[in-house]
């Protein structure tokens, strides 16, 4: 059996299990399925002075980490440990993986969903609104974030 068929089978089994225990099933967030909306939300997050999502290129970050460290009044080393991948609003739950467009990981990290700013974001990036406590890995926590949006 191919890995894609196993993945789909696993998703269907998980979905049926959730229904059997009465867990709420929710649609994917709009920005996870709508490229234009996702891009608008991401670009606003890059441009907004209170968010500053970045760096654009994790391999060539320019002065992003230096500026972030100044903003947070910390060292660059400390700032680089505060990533989307460990943010309380970064969703990589099984249900959110179903919402992603396909394979969403690379050597730098993984694509997830940011509930603070409503767009698909990469685990190796961050923003000024980062908050400790993530990532979201359970469907029920993902549902809770979505229900509060």
Buried (B, 14 or more C-beta within 10 A) or exposed (E): EEEEEEEEEEBEEBBEEBEEEEBEEEEBBEBBBEEEBBEBBBEBBBEBEEBBBBBEEBEEBEEBBEBBBEEEEEEBEEBBEBBBBBBBBBBBBBBBBBBBEEEBEEEEBBBBBBBBBBBBBBBBBBBBBBEEEBBBBEBEBBBEBBEEE
